[in-house]
């Protein structure tokens, strides 16, 4: 599994327009082959900052997603509607299992 985490902030004057685009991209991305989970979330302590969390079955699924028209629209919008603070990282899940809790 591949997890992608992106952090970004829209320009205040384009916020509503950008959030509408995010809703469209989220809906389309959830239909992409290999999408396990895909969502955008507002930062609790900074309402102008957002995070995207994506889970993909594998790198091939992510690569195909990145070639879709809806991702192309998002990339273009980030350039014109974002404040320049985009940060993206992809992670491969190396191991997963139960979390041992103290006590």
MODELLER restraints for C-alpha pairs under 7 A, 6 or more apart:
rsr = mdl.restraints
at = mdl.atoms
rsr.add(forms.Gaussian(group=physical.xy_distance, feature=features.Distance(at['CA:1:A'], at['CA:55:A']), mean=6.92, stdev=0.5))
rsr.add(forms.Gaussian(group=physical.xy_distance, feature=features.Distance(at['CA:1:A'], at['CA:56:A']), mean=5.74, stdev=0.5))
rsr.add(forms.Gaussian(group=physical.xy_distance, feature=features.Distance(at['CA:1:A'], at['CA:57:A']), mean=4.76, stdev=0.5))
rsr.add(forms.Gaussian(group=physical.xy_distance, feature=features.Distance(at['CA:1:A'], at['CA:58:A']), mean=5.04, stdev=0.5))
rsr.add(forms.Gaussian(group=physical.xy_distance, feature=features.Distance(at['CA:1:A'], at['CA:92:A']), mean=5.93, stdev=0.5))
rsr.add(forms.Gaussian(group=physical.xy_distance, feature=features.Distance(at['CA:1:A'], at['CA:93:A']), mean=5.51, stdev=0.5))
rsr.add(forms.Gaussian(group=physical.xy_distance, feature=features.Distance(at['CA:2:A'], at['CA:55:A']), mean=5.73, stdev=0.5))
rsr.add(forms.Gaussian(group=physical.xy_distance, feature=features.Distance(at['CA:2:A'], at['CA:56:A']), mean=5.07, stdev=0.5))
rsr.add(forms.Gaussian(group=physical.xy_distance, feature=features.Distance(at['CA:2:A'], at['CA:57:A']), mean=6.39, stdev=0.5))
rsr.add(forms.Gaussian(group=physical.xy_distance, feature=features.Distance(at['CA:2:A'], at['CA:58:A']), mean=5.57, stdev=0.5))
rsr.add(forms.Gaussian(group=physical.xy_distance, feature=features.Distance(at['CA:2:A'], at['CA:59:A']), mean=6.46, stdev=0.5))
rsr.add(forms.Gaussian(group=physical.xy_distance, feature=features.Distance(at['CA:2:A'], at['CA:90:A']), mean=6.77, stdev=0.5))
rsr.add(forms.Gaussian(group=physical.xy_distance, feature=features.Distance(at['CA:2:A'], at['CA:91:A']), mean=5.56, stdev=0.5))
rsr.add(forms.Gaussian(group=physical.xy_distance, feature=features.Distance(at['CA:2:A'], at['CA:92:A']), mean=4.50, stdev=0.5))
rsr.add(forms.Gaussian(group=physical.xy_distance, feature=features.Distance(at['CA:2:A'], at['CA:93:A']), mean=6.07, stdev=0.5))
rsr.add(forms.Gaussian(group=physical.xy_distance, feature=features.Distance(at['CA:3:A'], at['CA:54:A']), mean=5.55, stdev=0.5))
rsr.add(forms.Gaussian(group=physical.xy_distance, feature=features.Distance(at['CA:3:A'], at['CA:55:A']), mean=4.55, stdev=0.5))
rsr.add(forms.Gaussian(group=physical.xy_distance, feature=features.Distance(at['CA:3:A'], at['CA:56:A']), mean=6.34, stdev=0.5))
rsr.add(forms.Gaussian(group=physical.xy_distance, feature=features.Distance(at['CA:3:A'], at['CA:90:A']), mean=5.67, stdev=0.5))
rsr.add(forms.Gaussian(group=physical.xy_distance, feature=features.Distance(at['CA:3:A'], at['CA:91:A']), mean=5.08, stdev=0.5))
rsr.add(forms.Gaussian(group=physical.xy_distance, feature=features.Distance(at['CA:3:A'], at['CA:92:A']), mean=6.29, stdev=0.5))
rsr.add(forms.Gaussian(group=physical.xy_distance, feature=features.Distance(at['CA:4:A'], at['CA:53:A']), mean=5.84, stdev=0.5))
rsr.add(forms.Gaussian(group=physical.xy_distance, feature=features.Distance(at['CA:4:A'], at['CA:54:A']), mean=4.97, stdev=0.5))
rsr.add(forms.Gaussian(group=physical.xy_distance, feature=features.Distance(at['CA:4:A'], at['CA:55:A']), mean=6.45, stdev=0.5))
rsr.add(forms.Gaussian(group=physical.xy_distance, feature=features.Distance(at['CA:4:A'], at['CA:89:A']), mean=5.73, stdev=0.5))
rsr.add(forms.Gaussian(group=physical.xy_distance, feature=features.Distance(at['CA:4:A'], at['CA:90:A']), mean=4.30, stdev=0.5))
rsr.add(forms.Gaussian(group=physical.xy_distance, feature=features.Distance(at['CA:4:A'], at['CA:91:A']), mean=6.23, stdev=0.5))
rsr.add(forms.Gaussian(group=physical.xy_distance, feature=features.Distance(at['CA:5:A'], at['CA:51:A']), mean=6.94, stdev=0.5))
rsr.add(forms.Gaussian(group=physical.xy_distance, feature=features.Distance(at['CA:5:A'], at['CA:52:A']), mean=5.58, stdev=0.5))
rsr.add(forms.Gaussian(group=physical.xy_distance, feature=features.Distance(at['CA:5:A'], at['CA:53:A']), mean=4.83, stdev=0.5))
rsr.add(forms.Gaussian(group=physical.xy_distance, feature=features.Distance(at['CA:5:A'], at['CA:54:A']), mean=6.49, stdev=0.5))
rsr.add(forms.Gaussian(group=physical.xy_distance, feature=features.Distance(at['CA:5:A'], at['CA:88:A']), mean=5.79, stdev=0.5))
rsr.add(forms.Gaussian(group=physical.xy_distance, feature=features.Distance(at['CA:5:A'], at['CA:89:A']), mean=5.49, stdev=0.5))
rsr.add(forms.Gaussian(group=physical.xy_distance, feature=features.Distance(at['CA:5:A'], at['CA:90:A']), mean=6.46, stdev=0.5))
rsr.add(forms.Gaussian(group=physical.xy_distance, feature=features.Distance(at['CA:6:A'], at['CA:51:A']), mean=5.49, stdev=0.5))
rsr.add(forms.Gaussian(group=physical.xy_distance, feature=features.Distance(at['CA:6:A'], at['CA:52:A']), mean=4.99, stdev=0.5))
rsr.add(forms.Gaussian(group=physical.xy_distance, feature=features.Distance(at['CA:6:A'], at['CA:53:A']), mean=6.76, stdev=0.5))
rsr.add(forms.Gaussian(group=physical.xy_distance, feature=features.Distance(at['CA:6:A'], at['CA:87:A']), mean=5.46, stdev=0.5))
rsr.add(forms.Gaussian(group=physical.xy_distance, feature=features.Distance(at['CA:6:A'], at['CA:88:A']), mean=4.23, stdev=0.5))
rsr.add(forms.Gaussian(group=physical.xy_distance, feature=features.Distance(at['CA:6:A'], at['CA:89:A']), mean=6.44, stdev=0.5))
rsr.add(forms.Gaussian(group=physical.xy_distance, feature=features.Distance(at['CA:7:A'], at['CA:50:A']), mean=5.79, stdev=0.5))
rsr.add(forms.Gaussian(group=physical.xy_distance, feature=features.Distance(at['CA:7:A'], at['CA:51:A']), mean=4.47, stdev=0.5))
rsr.add(forms.Gaussian(group=physical.xy_distance, feature=features.Distance(at['CA:7:A'], at['CA:52:A']), mean=6.48, stdev=0.5))
rsr.add(forms.Gaussian(group=physical.xy_distance, feature=features.Distance(at['CA:7:A'], at['CA:86:A']), mean=5.78, stdev=0.5))
rsr.add(forms.Gaussian(group=physical.xy_distance, feature=features.Distance(at['CA:7:A'], at['CA:87:A']), mean=5.13, stdev=0.5))
rsr.add(forms.Gaussian(group=physical.xy_distance, feature=features.Distance(at['CA:7:A'], at['CA:88:A']), mean=6.53, stdev=0.5))
rsr.add(forms.Gaussian(group=physical.xy_distance, feature=features.Distance(at['CA:8:A'], at['CA:49:A']), mean=6.00, stdev=0.5))
rsr.add(forms.Gaussian(group=physical.xy_distance, feature=features.Distance(at['CA:8:A'], at['CA:50:A']), mean=5.47, stdev=0.5))
rsr.add(forms.Gaussian(group=physical.xy_distance, feature=features.Distance(at['CA:8:A'], at['CA:51:A']), mean=6.42, stdev=0.5))
rsr.add(forms.Gaussian(group=physical.xy_distance, feature=features.Distance(at['CA:8:A'], at['CA:85:A']), mean=5.51, stdev=0.5))
rsr.add(forms.Gaussian(group=physical.xy_distance, feature=features.Distance(at['CA:8:A'], at['CA:86:A']), mean=4.60, stdev=0.5))
rsr.add(forms.Gaussian(group=physical.xy_distance, feature=features.Distance(at['CA:8:A'], at['CA:87:A']), mean=6.53, stdev=0.5))
rsr.add(forms.Gaussian(group=physical.xy_distance, feature=features.Distance(at['CA:9:A'], at['CA:48:A']), mean=5.91, stdev=0.5))
rsr.add(forms.Gaussian(group=physical.xy_distance, feature=features.Distance(at['CA:9:A'], at['CA:49:A']), mean=4.64, stdev=0.5))
rsr.add(forms.Gaussian(group=physical.xy_distance, feature=features.Distance(at['CA:9:A'], at['CA:50:A']), mean=5.96, stdev=0.5))
rsr.add(forms.Gaussian(group=physical.xy_distance, feature=features.Distance(at['CA:9:A'], at['CA:82:A']), mean=5.83, stdev=0.5))
rsr.add(forms.Gaussian(group=physical.xy_distance, feature=features.Distance(at['CA:9:A'], at['CA:83:A']), mean=5.83, stdev=0.5))
rsr.add(forms.Gaussian(group=physical.xy_distance, feature=features.Distance(at['CA:9:A'], at['CA:85:A']), mean=6.35, stdev=0.5))
rsr.add(forms.Gaussian(group=physical.xy_distance, feature=features.Distance(at['CA:10:A'], at['CA:18:A']), mean=6.73, stdev=0.5))
rsr.add(forms.Gaussian(group=physical.xy_distance, feature=features.Distance(at['CA:10:A'], at['CA:81:A']), mean=5.66, stdev=0.5))
rsr.add(forms.Gaussian(group=physical.xy_distance, feature=features.Distance(at['CA:10:A'], at['CA:82:A']), mean=4.08, stdev=0.5))
rsr.add(forms.Gaussian(group=physical.xy_distance, feature=features.Distance(at['CA:10:A'], at['CA:83:A']), mean=5.45, stdev=0.5))
rsr.add(forms.Gaussian(group=physical.xy_distance, feature=features.Distance(at['CA:11:A'], at['CA:81:A']), mean=5.68, stdev=0.5))
rsr.add(forms.Gaussian(group=physical.xy_distance, feature=features.Distance(at['CA:11:A'], at['CA:82:A']), mean=5.21, stdev=0.5))
rsr.add(forms.Gaussian(group=physical.xy_distance, feature=features.Distance(at['CA:11:A'], at['CA:83:A']), mean=4.98, stdev=0.5))
rsr.add(forms.Gaussian(group=physical.xy_distance, feature=features.Distance(at['CA:14:A'], at['CA:81:A']), mean=5.77, stdev=0.5))
rsr.add(forms.Gaussian(group=physical.xy_distance, feature=features.Distance(at['CA:18:A'], at['CA:81:A']), mean=6.62, stdev=0.5))
rsr.add(forms.Gaussian(group=physical.xy_distance, feature=features.Distance(at['CA:25:A'], at['CA:70:A']), mean=5.68, stdev=0.5))
rsr.add(forms.Gaussian(group=physical.xy_distance, feature=features.Distance(at['CA:26:A'], at['CA:38:A']), mean=6.50, stdev=0.5))
rsr.add(forms.Gaussian(group=physical.xy_distance, feature=features.Distance(at['CA:26:A'], at['CA:39:A']), mean=6.25, stdev=0.5))
rsr.add(forms.Gaussian(group=physical.xy_distance, feature=features.Distance(at['CA:29:A'], at['CA:38:A']), mean=6.96, stdev=0.5))
rsr.add(forms.Gaussian(group=physical.xy_distance, feature=features.Distance(at['CA:30:A'], at['CA:37:A']), mean=6.81, stdev=0.5))
rsr.add(forms.Gaussian(group=physical.xy_distance, feature=features.Distance(at['CA:30:A'], at['CA:38:A']), mean=6.01, stdev=0.5))
rsr.add(forms.Gaussian(group=physical.xy_distance, feature=features.Distance(at['CA:32:A'], at['CA:65:A']), mean=6.52, stdev=0.5))
rsr.add(forms.Gaussian(group=physical.xy_distance, feature=features.Distance(at['CA:33:A'], at['CA:61:A']), mean=6.42, stdev=0.5))
rsr.add(forms.Gaussian(group=physical.xy_distance, feature=features.Distance(at['CA:34:A'], at['CA:56:A']), mean=5.54, stdev=0.5))
rsr.add(forms.Gaussian(group=physical.xy_distance, feature=features.Distance(at['CA:34:A'], at['CA:57:A']), mean=4.94, stdev=0.5))
rsr.add(forms.Gaussian(group=physical.xy_distance, feature=features.Distance(at['CA:34:A'], at['CA:61:A']), mean=5.04, stdev=0.5))
rsr.add(forms.Gaussian(group=physical.xy_distance, feature=features.Distance(at['CA:35:A'], at['CA:55:A']), mean=6.26, stdev=0.5))
rsr.add(forms.Gaussian(group=physical.xy_distance, feature=features.Distance(at['CA:35:A'], at['CA:56:A']), mean=4.80, stdev=0.5))
rsr.add(forms.Gaussian(group=physical.xy_distance, feature=features.Distance(at['CA:35:A'], at['CA:57:A']), mean=6.39, stdev=0.5))
rsr.add(forms.Gaussian(group=physical.xy_distance, feature=features.Distance(at['CA:36:A'], at['CA:55:A']), mean=5.18, stdev=0.5))
rsr.add(forms.Gaussian(group=physical.xy_distance, feature=features.Distance(at['CA:36:A'], at['CA:56:A']), mean=5.35, stdev=0.5))
rsr.add(forms.Gaussian(group=physical.xy_distance, feature=features.Distance(at['CA:36:A'], at['CA:57:A']), mean=6.38, stdev=0.5))
rsr.add(forms.Gaussian(group=physical.xy_distance, feature=features.Distance(at['CA:37:A'], at['CA:54:A']), mean=5.58, stdev=0.5))
rsr.add(forms.Gaussian(group=physical.xy_distance, feature=features.Distance(at['CA:37:A'], at['CA:55:A']), mean=4.92, stdev=0.5))
rsr.add(forms.Gaussian(group=physical.xy_distance, feature=features.Distance(at['CA:38:A'], at['CA:53:A']), mean=5.90, stdev=0.5))
rsr.add(forms.Gaussian(group=physical.xy_distance, feature=features.Distance(at['CA:38:A'], at['CA:54:A']), mean=4.38, stdev=0.5))
rsr.add(forms.Gaussian(group=physical.xy_distance, feature=features.Distance(at['CA:38:A'], at['CA:55:A']), mean=6.32, stdev=0.5))
rsr.add(forms.Gaussian(group=physical.xy_distance, feature=features.Distance(at['CA:39:A'], at['CA:52:A']), mean=5.69, stdev=0.5))
rsr.add(forms.Gaussian(group=physical.xy_distance, feature=features.Distance(at['CA:39:A'], at['CA:53:A']), mean=5.57, stdev=0.5))
rsr.add(forms.Gaussian(group=physical.xy_distance, feature=features.Distance(at['CA:39:A'], at['CA:54:A']), mean=6.49, stdev=0.5))
rsr.add(forms.Gaussian(group=physical.xy_distance, feature=features.Distance(at['CA:40:A'], at['CA:50:A']), mean=6.86, stdev=0.5))
rsr.add(forms.Gaussian(group=physical.xy_distance, feature=features.Distance(at['CA:40:A'], at['CA:51:A']), mean=5.72, stdev=0.5))
rsr.add(forms.Gaussian(group=physical.xy_distance, feature=features.Distance(at['CA:40:A'], at['CA:52:A']), mean=4.41, stdev=0.5))
rsr.add(forms.Gaussian(group=physical.xy_distance, feature=features.Distance(at['CA:40:A'], at['CA:53:A']), mean=6.52, stdev=0.5))
rsr.add(forms.Gaussian(group=physical.xy_distance, feature=features.Distance(at['CA:41:A'], at['CA:50:A']), mean=5.57, stdev=0.5))
rsr.add(forms.Gaussian(group=physical.xy_distance, feature=features.Distance(at['CA:41:A'], at['CA:51:A']), mean=5.29, stdev=0.5))
rsr.add(forms.Gaussian(group=physical.xy_distance, feature=features.Distance(at['CA:41:A'], at['CA:52:A']), mean=6.31, stdev=0.5))
rsr.add(forms.Gaussian(group=physical.xy_distance, feature=features.Distance(at['CA:42:A'], at['CA:49:A']), mean=6.14, stdev=0.5))
rsr.add(forms.Gaussian(group=physical.xy_distance, feature=features.Distance(at['CA:42:A'], at['CA:50:A']), mean=4.52, stdev=0.5))
rsr.add(forms.Gaussian(group=physical.xy_distance, feature=features.Distance(at['CA:42:A'], at['CA:51:A']), mean=6.49, stdev=0.5))
rsr.add(forms.Gaussian(group=physical.xy_distance, feature=features.Distance(at['CA:43:A'], at['CA:49:A']), mean=5.49, stdev=0.5))
rsr.add(forms.Gaussian(group=physical.xy_distance, feature=features.Distance(at['CA:43:A'], at['CA:50:A']), mean=5.50, stdev=0.5))
rsr.add(forms.Gaussian(group=physical.xy_distance, feature=features.Distance(at['CA:56:A'], at['CA:62:A']), mean=6.00, stdev=0.5))
